[in-house]
Amino acid sequence: QVQLVESGGGVVQPGRSLRLSCVASGFSFSSYGMHWVRQAPGKGLEWVAVIWYDGSNKNYVDSVKGRFTISRDNSKNTLYLQMNSLRAEDTAVYYCARDVGRADTFNYWGQGTLVTVSS
Amino acid sequence: QSVLTQPPSVSAAPGQKVTISCSGTSSNIENNFVAWYQQLPGTAPKLLIYENNKRPSGIPDRFSGSKSGTSATLGITGLQTGDEADYYCGTWDGSLSAGVFGGGTKLTVL
C-alpha cells in the first residue's frame, strides 16, 4: 500500500534552516509529481510547492519563493523540502502529498511533521 | 485570504443533506479539475472527490461533487455524526502556477 512518511520537523529559531524529508513506498515514486502542503495551527490548508516526477520543474507559493527549495531523489524514493530563513509564519504541520499525475489533485498524504519557528 | 472561497461553516441534522460551495475564477476552477478533501480532527486530509465528481474507491455515494463555470459544490446526503470534519476544495491555478485551496468549511452534524 502507498505510504508517505515525513520527518525532520522540530523547533527552530527565526532565520535558521530546516530540511524536511518524505520517504515514499508502495508505488513507483519516479512516476508522480510530489507536493508539500502545510497547515498552520487552527488554520486551513496551504499549498507550498510541487516538483514534477523527474525533477524537471518546480513551483512554489509566493510566500516561500527564494527561501524554500523542493527536491527529490528518485533512487531513494525520497522528497525533500529545504527551508531557509524561517519565519514565525512558517509554523505549521507540513504534509507531503502525491498527485494523481496532474497537479490539481492529491490522492495520498503523509501524516505530517510539525515545524515550529520560535525564539 | 484563500484563492478559493468556501463558507466557514455549515450544519445540519443527522440524516439530512448539506452542500458546500467553492468559488473561484477562470484561472483555477473553470479550467482545471476540482478535488474535495475531508479532514477529520487530528488527521491528514483525505481525498473525497476528484475530477469534479468522481469518488475514489471506498468513498460512499452519499458524497457527490459538481462543477459549473467558476464554482464547484460538494454534496453530502444521509448525514452521520462521523461526517463532522473540515472540508476543503482544491485545484490548480494556471495564472499563479500554484496549487490552491479553499479556506475550509467546518461541518457540524447537530
gemmi code that builds the backbone of each chain (N, CA, C; Angstrom):
import gemmi

chains = {
    "A": [
        ("GLN", (0.841, -1.180, 0.000), (0.000, 0.000, 0.000), (0.890, 1.249, 0.000)),
        ("VAL", (0.329, 2.325, -0.499), (1.065, 3.584, -0.580), (1.292, 4.134, 0.816)),
        ("GLN", (2.521, 4.516, 1.075), (2.867, 5.166, 2.343), (3.773, 6.354, 2.077)),
        ("LEU", (3.511, 7.424, 2.787), (4.343, 8.620, 2.764), (4.657, 8.957, 4.216)),
        ("VAL", (5.938, 9.011, 4.546), (6.335, 9.242, 5.938), (7.276, 10.432, 6.001)),
        ("GLU", (6.781, 11.511, 6.605), (7.574, 12.735, 6.751), (8.418, 12.678, 8.013)),
        ("SER", (9.513, 13.421, 7.984), (10.356, 13.581, 9.158), (11.131, 14.882, 9.028)),
        ("GLY", (11.778, 15.278, 10.108), (12.635, 16.453, 10.078), (12.063, 17.688, 10.750)),
        ("GLY", (10.824, 17.611, 11.179), (10.233, 18.766, 11.854), (10.830, 18.982, 13.238)),
        ("GLY", (10.523, 20.119, 13.815), (11.022, 20.427, 15.146), (10.898, 21.908, 15.430)),
        ("VAL", (11.540, 22.323, 16.513), (11.532, 23.737, 16.901), (12.818, 24.383, 16.393)),
        ("VAL", (12.683, 25.513, 15.718), (13.839, 26.199, 15.154), (13.667, 27.692, 15.357)),
        ("GLN", (14.770, 28.390, 15.531), (14.715, 29.835, 15.741), (14.470, 30.571, 14.423)),
        ("PRO", (13.852, 31.732, 14.485), (13.671, 32.534, 13.268), (15.009, 32.796, 12.593)),
        ("GLY", (14.985, 32.702, 11.251), (16.184, 32.934, 10.474), (17.029, 31.695, 10.232)),
        ("ARG", (16.744, 30.618, 10.961), (17.512, 29.393, 10.792), (16.916, 28.519, 9.708)),
        ("SER", (17.535, 27.354, 9.491), (17.130, 26.444, 8.428), (16.696, 25.093, 8.972)),
        ("LEU", (15.940, 24.393, 8.147), (15.476, 23.056, 8.481), (15.236, 22.309, 7.180)),
        ("ARG", (15.500, 20.997, 7.159), (15.199, 20.204, 5.979), (14.229, 19.096, 6.338)),
        ("LEU", (13.114, 19.068, 5.631), (12.127, 18.017, 5.801), (12.361, 16.922, 4.764)),
        ("SER", (12.035, 15.696, 5.146), (12.112, 14.556, 4.243), (10.779, 13.829, 4.219)),
        ("CYS", (10.513, 13.172, 3.110), (9.302, 12.359, 2.962), (9.707, 11.100, 2.200)),
        ("VAL", (9.660, 9.970, 2.903), (10.015, 8.697, 2.264), (8.751, 8.025, 1.755)),
        ("ALA", (8.768, 7.665, 0.486), (7.608, 7.061, -0.166), (7.809, 5.567, -0.375)),
        ("SER", (6.721, 4.831, -0.321), (6.768, 3.397, -0.605), (5.414, 2.945, -1.137)),
        ("GLY", (5.418, 1.805, -1.814), (4.169, 1.227, -2.293), (3.733, 1.676, -3.668)),
        ("PHE", (4.542, 2.502, -4.335), (4.226, 2.932, -5.695), (5.512, 3.333, -6.404)),
        ("SER", (5.415, 3.564, -7.686), (6.559, 3.971, -8.480), (6.798, 5.464, -8.269)),
        ("PHE", (7.656, 5.774, -7.309), (7.874, 7.168, -6.896), (8.260, 8.063, -8.070)),
        ("SER", (9.090, 7.536, -8.957), (9.615, 8.352, -10.055), (8.579, 8.671, -11.122)),
        ("SER", (7.361, 8.194, -10.948), (6.316, 8.411, -11.954), (5.325, 9.507, -11.575)),
        ("TYR", (5.455, 10.084, -10.392), (4.449, 11.025, -9.906), (5.032, 12.334, -9.431)),
        ("GLY", (4.269, 13.402, -9.660), (4.592, 14.673, -9.047), (4.358, 14.596, -7.548)),
        ("MET", (5.160, 15.327, -6.814), (5.071, 15.336, -5.360), (4.970, 16.773, -4.867)),
        ("HIS", (4.217, 16.953, -3.788), (3.914, 18.283, -3.282), (4.170, 18.358, -1.780)),
        ("TRP", (4.371, 19.578, -1.317), (4.316, 19.889, 0.101), (3.113, 20.818, 0.318)),
        ("VAL", (2.333, 20.488, 1.339), (1.177, 21.284, 1.734), (1.311, 21.517, 3.234)),
        ("ARG", (1.047, 22.727, 3.698), (1.187, 22.993, 5.126), (-0.120, 23.488, 5.718)),
        ("GLN", (-0.179, 23.370, 7.045), (-1.374, 23.804, 7.772), (-0.937, 24.428, 9.087)),
        ("ALA", (-1.063, 25.740, 9.184), (-0.747, 26.444, 10.424), (-1.747, 26.030, 11.505)),
        ("PRO", (-1.356, 26.134, 12.765), (-2.242, 25.709, 13.857), (-3.619, 26.371, 13.780)),
        ("GLY", (-4.654, 25.557, 13.729), (-6.011, 26.073, 13.685), (-6.427, 26.712, 12.375)),
        ("LYS", (-5.606, 26.593, 11.345), (-5.883, 27.233, 10.061), (-6.126, 26.196, 8.971)),
        ("GLY", (-6.360, 26.691, 7.759), (-6.644, 25.815, 6.631), (-5.393, 25.320, 5.931)),
        ("LEU", (-5.615, 24.573, 4.862), (-4.518, 24.021, 4.083), (-3.923, 25.087, 3.177)),
        ("GLU", (-2.610, 25.064, 3.050), (-1.914, 25.963, 2.130), (-0.931, 25.146, 1.302)),
        ("TRP", (-1.101, 25.165, 0.010), (-0.158, 24.501, -0.887), (1.175, 25.256, -0.846)),
        ("VAL", (2.286, 24.497, -0.810), (3.597, 25.125, -0.674), (4.438, 24.975, -1.945)),
        ("ALA", (4.544, 23.754, -2.454), (5.448, 23.545, -3.586), (5.141, 22.222, -4.276)),
        ("VAL", (5.569, 22.133, -5.525), (5.455, 20.906, -6.316), (6.764, 20.654, -7.042)),
        ("ILE", (7.084, 19.398, -7.228), (8.198, 19.005, -8.089), (7.687, 17.911, -9.018)),
        ("TRP", (7.964, 18.078, -10.298), (7.490, 17.097, -11.262), (8.169, 15.746, -11.028)),
        ("TYR", (7.613, 14.716, -11.653), (8.045, 13.342, -11.422), (9.553, 13.151, -11.664)),
        ("ASP", (10.091, 13.910, -12.607), (11.507, 13.751, -12.943), (12.366, 14.884, -12.400)),
        ("GLY", (11.755, 15.765, -11.612), (12.503, 16.873, -11.038), (12.758, 18.025, -11.999)),
        ("SER", (12.183, 17.958, -13.183), (12.497, 18.940, -14.220), (11.818, 20.290, -14.011)),
        ("ASN", (10.776, 20.309, -13.203), (10.058, 21.560, -12.986), (9.632, 21.659, -11.524)),
        ("LYS", (9.678, 22.866, -11.006), (9.290, 23.125, -9.622), (8.494, 24.425, -9.579)),
        ("ASN", (7.501, 24.459, -8.710), (6.735, 25.684, -8.494), (6.532, 25.882, -6.994)),
        ("TYR", (6.404, 27.154, -6.596), (6.277, 27.481, -5.173), (5.174, 28.518, -4.959)),
        ("VAL", (4.607, 28.507, -3.782), (3.727, 29.602, -3.384), (4.599, 30.834, -3.180)),
        ("ASP", (4.055, 32.006, -3.465), (4.846, 33.237, -3.429), (5.548, 33.453, -2.083)),
        ("SER", (4.885, 33.097, -0.989), (5.416, 33.414, 0.340), (6.688, 32.646, 0.685)),
        ("VAL", (7.023, 31.606, -0.078), (8.244, 30.846, 0.227), (9.284, 30.931, -0.884)),
        ("LYS", (8.952, 31.594, -1.982), (9.902, 31.699, -3.095), (11.182, 32.361, -2.629)),
        ("GLY", (12.306, 31.749, -3.015), (13.601, 32.278, -2.629), (14.081, 31.805, -1.271)),
        ("ARG", (13.203, 31.186, -0.491), (13.589, 30.690, 0.836), (13.520, 29.165, 0.918)),
        ("PHE", (12.528, 28.564, 0.264), (12.341, 27.110, 0.306), (12.752, 26.504, -1.033)),
        ("THR", (13.291, 25.282, -0.962), (13.639, 24.534, -2.167), (13.113, 23.109, -2.056)),
        ("ILE", (12.334, 22.721, -3.041), (11.828, 21.349, -3.098), (12.759, 20.535, -3.996)),
        ("SER", (13.025, 19.317, -3.602), (13.870, 18.444, -4.413), (13.459, 16.998, -4.168)),
        ("ARG", (13.997, 16.103, -4.966), (13.683, 14.689, -4.813), (14.869, 13.849, -5.232)),
        ("ASP", (14.957, 12.661, -4.656), (15.953, 11.680, -5.039), (15.177, 10.419, -5.408)),
        ("ASN", (14.976, 10.207, -6.693), (14.162, 9.078, -7.130), (14.830, 7.734, -6.834)),
        ("SER", (16.129, 7.741, -6.660), (16.824, 6.489, -6.335), (16.586, 6.086, -4.879)),
        ("LYS", (16.192, 7.078, -4.067), (15.933, 6.821, -2.648), (14.452, 6.949, -2.300)),
        ("ASN", (13.606, 7.158, -3.320), (12.164, 7.342, -3.088), (11.894, 8.403, -2.021)),
        ("THR", (12.624, 9.485, -2.103), (12.541, 10.499, -1.055), (12.342, 11.891, -1.634)),
        ("LEU", (11.429, 12.616, -1.002), (11.140, 14.015, -1.312), (11.716, 14.870, -0.197)),
        ("TYR", (12.196, 16.057, -0.547), (12.779, 16.959, 0.444), (12.152, 18.348, 0.339)),
        ("LEU", (12.244, 19.059, 1.451), (11.935, 20.489, 1.454), (12.990, 21.176, 2.305)),
        ("GLN", (13.867, 21.907, 1.644), (14.882, 22.700, 2.346), (14.275, 24.058, 2.657)),
        ("MET", (14.195, 24.377, 3.941), (13.563, 25.623, 4.373), (14.620, 26.516, 5.008)),
        ("ASN", (14.901, 27.644, 4.383), (15.874, 28.608, 4.883), (15.171, 29.887, 5.332)),
        ("SER", (15.886, 30.690, 6.105), (15.354, 31.984, 6.566), (13.945, 31.838, 7.120)),
        ("LEU", (13.789, 30.893, 8.015), (12.454, 30.588, 8.534), (11.884, 31.748, 9.338)),
        ("ARG", (10.559, 31.882, 9.233), (9.827, 32.948, 9.910), (8.766, 32.330, 10.814)),
        ("ALA", (8.277, 33.101, 11.741), (7.238, 32.618, 12.650), (6.018, 32.126, 11.864)),
        ("GLU", (5.720, 32.807, 10.770), (4.544, 32.443, 9.975), (4.717, 31.146, 9.181)),
        ("ASP", (5.908, 30.557, 9.231), (6.118, 29.246, 8.607), (5.744, 28.109, 9.553)),
        ("THR", (5.416, 28.445, 10.797), (4.996, 27.439, 11.764), (3.752, 26.717, 11.271)),
        ("ALA", (3.848, 25.403, 11.134), (2.741, 24.627, 10.571), (3.066, 23.139, 10.617)),
        ("VAL", (2.053, 22.341, 10.406), (2.262, 20.934, 10.075), (2.491, 20.867, 8.572)),
        ("TYR", (3.567, 20.212, 8.172), (3.908, 20.085, 6.760), (3.595, 18.655, 6.307)),
        ("TYR", (2.745, 18.567, 5.294), (2.375, 17.281, 4.706), (3.041, 17.122, 3.345)),
        ("CYS", (3.541, 15.933, 3.061), (3.884, 15.634, 1.682), (2.690, 14.906, 1.069)),
        ("ALA", (2.501, 15.104, -0.206), (1.344, 14.524, -0.881), (1.726, 14.132, -2.300)),
        ("ARG", (1.154, 13.040, -2.754), (1.378, 12.576, -4.127), (0.214, 13.007, -4.997)),
        ("ASP", (0.525, 13.487, -6.190), (-0.590, 13.835, -7.060), (-0.987, 12.642, -7.926)),
        ("VAL", (-2.043, 12.855, -8.708), (-2.613, 11.742, -9.489), (-2.007, 11.652, -10.878)),
        ("GLY", (-0.979, 12.477, -11.133), (-0.438, 12.573, -12.483), (-0.753, 13.948, -13.067)),
        ("ARG", (-1.577, 14.677, -12.327), (-1.837, 16.097, -12.593), (-1.674, 16.813, -11.257)),
        ("ALA", (-1.320, 18.094, -11.342), (-1.023, 18.820, -10.098), (-2.254, 19.330, -9.381)),
        ("ASP", (-3.462, 19.039, -9.901), (-4.658, 19.594, -9.268), (-5.268, 18.691, -8.204)),
        ("THR", (-4.738, 17.492, -8.019), (-5.364, 16.533, -7.106), (-4.314, 15.701, -6.388)),
        ("PHE", (-4.508, 15.530, -5.064), (-3.577, 14.762, -4.250), (-4.316, 13.564, -3.675)),
        ("ASN", (-3.907, 12.360, -4.067), (-4.657, 11.202, -3.615), (-3.996, 10.452, -2.464)),
        ("TYR", (-2.774, 10.815, -2.128), (-2.143, 10.224, -0.956), (-1.417, 11.306, -0.182)),
        ("TRP", (-1.549, 11.228, 1.145), (-0.942, 12.211, 2.031), (-0.156, 11.501, 3.128)),
        ("GLY", (0.919, 12.133, 3.575), (1.607, 11.645, 4.752), (0.883, 12.073, 6.014)),
        ("GLN", (1.456, 11.713, 7.143), (0.833, 12.042, 8.427), (1.196, 13.444, 8.910)),
        ("GLY", (2.196, 14.029, 8.271), (2.593, 15.386, 8.612), (3.713, 15.445, 9.629)),
        ("THR", (4.484, 16.527, 9.567), (5.535, 16.785, 10.550), (5.434, 18.250, 10.959)),
        ("LEU", (5.512, 18.505, 12.254), (5.295, 19.852, 12.783), (6.589, 20.648, 12.801)),
        ("VAL", (6.532, 21.821, 12.222), (7.635, 22.780, 12.260), (7.183, 23.978, 13.087)),
        ("THR", (7.944, 24.290, 14.119), (7.649, 25.431, 14.981), (8.820, 26.405, 14.915)),
        ("VAL", (8.547, 27.600, 14.456), (9.581, 28.630, 14.362), (9.364, 29.610, 15.508)),
        ("SER", (10.283, 29.577, 16.450), (10.119, 30.396, 17.653), (11.468, 30.617, 18.317)),
        ("SER", (11.614, 31.796, 18.896), (12.844, 32.081, 19.620), (12.747, 31.634, 21.075)),
    ],
    "B": [
        ("GLN", (-6.063, 35.094, 3.188), (-7.160, 35.100, 2.229), (-6.936, 34.005, 1.191)),
        ("SER", (-7.826, 33.006, 1.150), (-7.658, 31.902, 0.226), (-8.083, 32.296, -1.183)),
        ("VAL", (-7.472, 31.644, -2.171), (-7.807, 31.916, -3.565), (-9.218, 31.419, -3.882)),
        ("LEU", (-9.575, 30.268, -3.307), (-10.918, 29.721, -3.474), (-11.746, 30.065, -2.243)),
        ("THR", (-13.035, 30.359, -2.456), (-13.886, 30.826, -1.365), (-14.899, 29.760, -0.959)),
        ("GLN", (-14.861, 29.404, 0.307), (-15.824, 28.459, 0.881), (-16.499, 29.111, 2.080)),
        ("PRO", (-17.704, 28.663, 2.406), (-18.322, 29.148, 3.649), (-17.550, 28.577, 4.829)),
        ("PRO", (-17.366, 29.349, 5.898), (-16.593, 28.848, 7.047), (-17.243, 27.650, 7.735)),
        ("SER", (-18.565, 27.609, 7.742), (-19.228, 26.524, 8.447), (-20.591, 26.229, 7.841)),
        ("VAL", (-21.009, 24.987, 7.990), (-22.367, 24.556, 7.640), (-22.796, 23.565, 8.708)),
        ("SER", (-24.097, 23.411, 8.851), (-24.599, 22.450, 9.826), (-25.927, 21.891, 9.363)),
        ("ALA", (-26.215, 20.699, 9.821), (-27.486, 20.051, 9.508), (-27.671, 18.892, 10.471)),
        ("ALA", (-28.883, 18.389, 10.523), (-29.206, 17.295, 11.432), (-28.812, 15.952, 10.820)),
        ("PRO", (-28.628, 14.946, 11.645), (-28.362, 13.595, 11.121), (-29.448, 13.166, 10.145)),
        ("GLY", (-29.001, 12.533, 9.058), (-29.930, 12.067, 8.041), (-30.263, 13.093, 6.980)),
        ("GLN", (-29.952, 14.351, 7.252), (-30.251, 15.418, 6.297), (-29.150, 15.546, 5.256)),
        ("LYS", (-29.325, 16.533, 4.359), (-28.376, 16.783, 3.279), (-27.758, 18.157, 3.470)),
        ("VAL", (-26.507, 18.287, 3.055), (-25.845, 19.578, 3.114), (-25.028, 19.761, 1.838)),
        ("THR", (-24.859, 21.017, 1.441), (-23.983, 21.331, 0.316), (-22.957, 22.356, 0.754)),
        ("ILE", (-21.757, 22.243, 0.187), (-20.668, 23.176, 0.467), (-20.196, 23.740, -0.865)),
        ("SER", (-20.182, 25.045, -0.952), (-19.801, 25.699, -2.204), (-18.326, 26.079, -2.209)),
        ("CYS", (-17.789, 26.217, -3.400), (-16.387, 26.598, -3.600), (-16.341, 27.490, -4.828)),
        ("SER", (-15.972, 28.731, -4.629), (-15.995, 29.701, -5.717), (-14.576, 30.099, -6.107)),
        ("GLY", (-14.344, 30.154, -7.407), (-13.021, 30.519, -7.900), (-13.106, 31.407, -9.121)),
        ("THR", (-12.157, 31.240, -10.032), (-12.101, 32.077, -11.225), (-11.782, 31.224, -12.452)),
        ("SER", (-11.650, 31.899, -13.582), (-11.335, 31.197, -14.814), (-9.919, 30.635, -14.810)),
        ("SER", (-9.054, 31.155, -13.964), (-7.673, 30.662, -13.950), (-7.513, 29.427, -13.077)),
        ("ASN", (-8.530, 29.110, -12.300), (-8.427, 27.908, -11.478), (-9.596, 26.943, -11.723)),
        ("ILE", (-10.707, 27.128, -11.075), (-11.796, 26.153, -11.166), (-12.294, 25.946, -12.593)),
        ("GLU", (-12.494, 27.038, -13.324), (-13.126, 26.890, -14.636), (-12.305, 26.037, -15.605)),
        ("ASN", (-10.988, 26.088, -15.465), (-10.151, 25.403, -16.443), (-9.303, 24.264, -15.884)),
        ("ASN", (-9.677, 23.798, -14.707), (-8.980, 22.655, -14.104), (-9.980, 21.785, -13.348)),
        ("PHE", (-9.579, 20.558, -13.088), (-10.412, 19.689, -12.274), (-10.398, 20.169, -10.819)),
        ("VAL", (-11.523, 19.951, -10.148), (-11.649, 20.288, -8.728), (-11.651, 19.004, -7.906)),
        ("ALA", (-10.973, 19.052, -6.779), (-10.978, 17.943, -5.827), (-11.520, 18.441, -4.493)),
        ("TRP", (-12.054, 17.500, -3.727), (-12.534, 17.800, -2.378), (-11.850, 16.860, -1.396)),
        ("TYR", (-11.502, 17.409, -0.242), (-10.807, 16.666, 0.793), (-11.576, 16.766, 2.104)),
        ("GLN", (-11.548, 15.670, 2.842), (-12.133, 15.629, 4.178), (-10.995, 15.514, 5.181)),
        ("GLN", (-11.018, 16.379, 6.201), (-10.007, 16.296, 7.248), (-10.698, 16.114, 8.589)),
        ("LEU", (-10.630, 14.919, 9.112), (-11.161, 14.643, 10.442), (-10.204, 15.229, 11.470)),
        ("PRO", (-10.702, 15.562, 12.645), (-9.844, 16.190, 13.665), (-8.576, 15.399, 13.938)),
        ("GLY", (-7.447, 16.100, 13.869), (-6.162, 15.499, 14.206), (-5.590, 14.547, 13.179)),
        ("THR", (-6.161, 14.539, 11.973), (-5.673, 13.614, 10.944), (-5.296, 14.369, 9.673)),
        ("ALA", (-4.618, 13.670, 8.771), (-4.263, 14.252, 7.483), (-5.497, 14.316, 6.589)),
        ("PRO", (-5.506, 15.228, 5.637), (-6.621, 15.276, 4.689), (-6.725, 13.981, 3.899)),
        ("LYS", (-7.945, 13.718, 3.436), (-8.238, 12.504, 2.665), (-9.022, 12.901, 1.421)),
        ("LEU", (-8.629, 12.362, 0.281), (-9.328, 12.683, -0.968), (-10.735, 12.110, -0.956)),
        ("LEU", (-11.706, 12.979, -1.236), (-13.111, 12.607, -1.197), (-13.728, 12.584, -2.596)),
        ("ILE", (-13.382, 13.554, -3.399), (-13.900, 13.711, -4.757), (-12.745, 14.168, -5.640)),
        ("TYR", (-12.638, 13.602, -6.826), (-11.636, 14.055, -7.779), (-12.290, 14.248, -9.146)),
        ("GLU", (-11.601, 14.975, -10.005), (-12.127, 15.286, -11.347), (-13.573, 15.765, -11.263)),
        ("ASN", (-13.818, 16.658, -10.340), (-15.097, 17.360, -10.134), (-16.182, 16.520, -9.494)),
        ("ASN", (-16.296, 15.252, -9.895), (-17.469, 14.489, -9.468), (-17.222, 12.990, -9.303)),
        ("LYS", (-15.972, 12.573, -9.266), (-15.686, 11.141, -9.147), (-15.263, 10.798, -7.725)),
        ("ARG", (-15.650, 9.636, -7.274), (-15.314, 9.182, -5.933), (-14.241, 8.107, -5.978)),
        ("PRO", (-13.190, 8.273, -5.158), (-12.195, 7.193, -5.057), (-12.842, 5.947, -4.468)),
        ("SER", (-12.195, 4.830, -4.695), (-12.676, 3.581, -4.123), (-12.807, 3.714, -2.605)),
        ("GLY", (-13.950, 3.257, -2.082), (-14.153, 3.292, -0.644), (-14.928, 4.487, -0.146)),
        ("ILE", (-15.113, 5.494, -0.992), (-15.906, 6.669, -0.593), (-17.367, 6.392, -0.923)),
        ("PRO", (-18.234, 6.459, 0.071), (-19.650, 6.138, -0.171), (-20.327, 7.128, -1.109)),
        ("ASP", (-21.377, 6.657, -1.763), (-22.068, 7.512, -2.737), (-22.929, 8.581, -2.069)),
        ("ARG", (-22.867, 8.676, -0.755), (-23.503, 9.805, -0.063), (-22.770, 11.103, -0.381)),
        ("PHE", (-21.528, 10.980, -0.837), (-20.716, 12.143, -1.181), (-20.752, 12.336, -2.704)),
        ("SER", (-20.993, 13.563, -3.132), (-21.051, 13.865, -4.560), (-20.429, 15.221, -4.829)),
        ("GLY", (-19.994, 15.412, -6.065), (-19.406, 16.692, -6.447), (-19.930, 17.133, -7.789)),
        ("SER", (-19.921, 18.442, -7.988), (-20.324, 19.002, -9.271), (-19.538, 20.284, -9.509)),
        ("LYS", (-19.517, 20.686, -10.773), (-18.826, 21.932, -11.134), (-19.582, 22.613, -12.251)),
        ("SER", (-19.652, 23.933, -12.144), (-20.262, 24.718, -13.201), (-19.528, 26.044, -13.291)),
        ("GLY", (-18.878, 26.260, -14.420), (-18.138, 27.510, -14.603), (-17.026, 27.669, -13.584)),
        ("THR", (-17.121, 28.730, -12.799), (-16.073, 29.037, -11.819), (-16.446, 28.594, -10.411)),
        ("SER", (-17.440, 27.729, -10.286), (-17.841, 27.251, -8.963), (-17.975, 25.738, -8.926)),
        ("ALA", (-17.765, 25.198, -7.742), (-17.926, 23.764, -7.520), (-18.722, 23.562, -6.241)),
        ("THR", (-19.324, 22.387, -6.128), (-20.147, 22.101, -4.962), (-19.938, 20.674, -4.501)),
        ("LEU", (-19.818, 20.513, -3.201), (-19.770, 19.191, -2.574), (-21.118, 18.948, -1.914)),
        ("GLY", (-21.703, 17.794, -2.144), (-22.952, 17.438, -1.507), (-22.767, 16.209, -0.643)),
        ("ILE", (-23.391, 16.234, 0.513), (-23.364, 15.077, 1.407), (-24.787, 14.790, 1.837)),
        ("THR", (-25.254, 13.576, 1.573), (-26.600, 13.183, 1.975), (-26.531, 12.187, 3.129)),
        ("GLY", (-27.665, 11.961, 3.773), (-27.708, 10.998, 4.872), (-26.647, 11.269, 5.920)),
        ("LEU", (-26.576, 12.527, 6.376), (-25.510, 12.937, 7.287), (-25.397, 12.042, 8.511)),
        ("GLN", (-24.143, 11.768, 8.877), (-23.839, 10.971, 10.067), (-22.921, 11.792, 10.958)),
        ("THR", (-22.924, 11.476, 12.240), (-22.059, 12.223, 13.162), (-20.596, 12.053, 12.773)),
        ("GLY", (-20.266, 10.931, 12.168), (-18.889, 10.689, 11.732), (-18.458, 11.548, 10.559)),
        ("ASP", (-19.413, 12.284, 9.968), (-19.067, 13.189, 8.858), (-18.576, 14.535, 9.365)),
        ("GLU", (-18.666, 14.759, 10.678), (-18.176, 16.025, 11.224), (-16.677, 16.151, 10.971)),
        ("ALA", (-16.324, 17.167, 10.217), (-14.939, 17.335, 9.773), (-14.816, 18.687, 9.085)),
        ("ASP", (-13.590, 18.990, 8.693), (-13.341, 20.147, 7.826), (-13.245, 19.651, 6.389)),
        ("TYR", (-13.860, 20.381, 5.487), (-13.867, 20.019, 4.070), (-13.209, 21.126, 3.256)),
        ("TYR", (-12.315, 20.724, 2.355), (-11.568, 21.674, 1.537), (-11.742, 21.353, 0.058)),
        ("CYS", (-11.927, 22.387, -0.743), (-11.836, 22.234, -2.186), (-10.430, 22.632, -2.615)),
        ("GLY", (-9.989, 22.074, -3.733), (-8.652, 22.391, -4.210), (-8.557, 22.184, -5.710)),
        ("THR", (-7.624, 22.885, -6.301), (-7.357, 22.734, -7.728), (-6.018, 23.372, -8.050)),
        ("TRP", (-5.726, 23.545, -9.322), (-4.514, 24.222, -9.774), (-4.900, 25.568, -10.365)),
        ("ASP", (-4.066, 26.554, -10.130), (-4.304, 27.872, -10.712), (-3.255, 28.122, -11.781)),
        ("GLY", (-3.689, 28.226, -13.030), (-2.769, 28.384, -14.132), (-2.078, 29.737, -14.168)),
        ("SER", (-2.731, 30.765, -13.650), (-2.113, 32.087, -13.640), (-1.035, 32.197, -12.561)),
        ("LEU", (-1.293, 31.594, -11.413), (-0.331, 31.598, -10.319), (0.731, 30.522, -10.482)),
        ("SER", (0.443, 29.526, -11.327), (1.285, 28.315, -11.408), (1.472, 27.729, -10.021)),
        ("ALA", (0.353, 27.521, -9.349), (0.384, 27.064, -7.958), (-0.877, 26.284, -7.647)),
        ("GLY", (-0.765, 25.374, -6.701), (-1.948, 24.724, -6.175), (-2.702, 25.701, -5.293)),
        ("VAL", (-4.009, 25.559, -5.249), (-4.814, 26.452, -4.422), (-5.888, 25.652, -3.702)),
        ("PHE", (-6.218, 26.114, -2.496), (-7.267, 25.503, -1.698), (-8.279, 26.567, -1.290)),
        ("GLY", (-9.475, 26.106, -0.948), (-10.412, 26.971, -0.267), (-10.013, 27.069, 1.194)),
        ("GLY", (-10.652, 28.006, 1.909), (-10.313, 28.212, 3.311), (-10.814, 27.118, 4.238)),
        ("GLY", (-11.637, 26.222, 3.703), (-12.157, 25.128, 4.513), (-13.524, 25.432, 5.081)),
        ("THR", (-14.344, 24.390, 5.177), (-15.679, 24.502, 5.749), (-15.839, 23.460, 6.852)),
        ("LYS", (-16.200, 23.940, 8.029), (-16.405, 23.024, 9.154), (-17.847, 22.549, 9.146)),
        ("LEU", (-18.021, 21.239, 9.031), (-19.353, 20.651, 9.039), (-19.690, 20.168, 10.438)),
        ("THR", (-20.819, 20.639, 10.928), (-21.342, 20.193, 12.207), (-22.638, 19.422, 11.968)),
        ("VAL", (-22.705, 18.224, 12.494), (-23.922, 17.419, 12.400), (-24.608, 17.512, 13.760)),
        ("LEU", (-25.682, 18.259, 13.782), (-26.327, 18.631, 15.051), (-27.010, 17.446, 15.722)),
    ],
}
model = gemmi.Model(1)
for chain_id, residues in chains.items():
    chain = gemmi.Chain(chain_id)
    for i, (resn, *xyz) in enumerate(residues, 1):
        res = gemmi.Residue()
        res.name, res.seqid = resn, gemmi.SeqId(i, " ")
        for name, pos in zip(("N", "CA", "C"), xyz):
            atom = gemmi.Atom()
            atom.name, atom.element = name, gemmi.Element(name[0])
            atom.pos, atom.b_iso = gemmi.Position(*pos), 0.0
            res.add_atom(atom)
        chain.add_residue(res)
    model.add_chain(chain)
structure = gemmi.Structure()
structure.add_model(model)
structure.setup_entities()
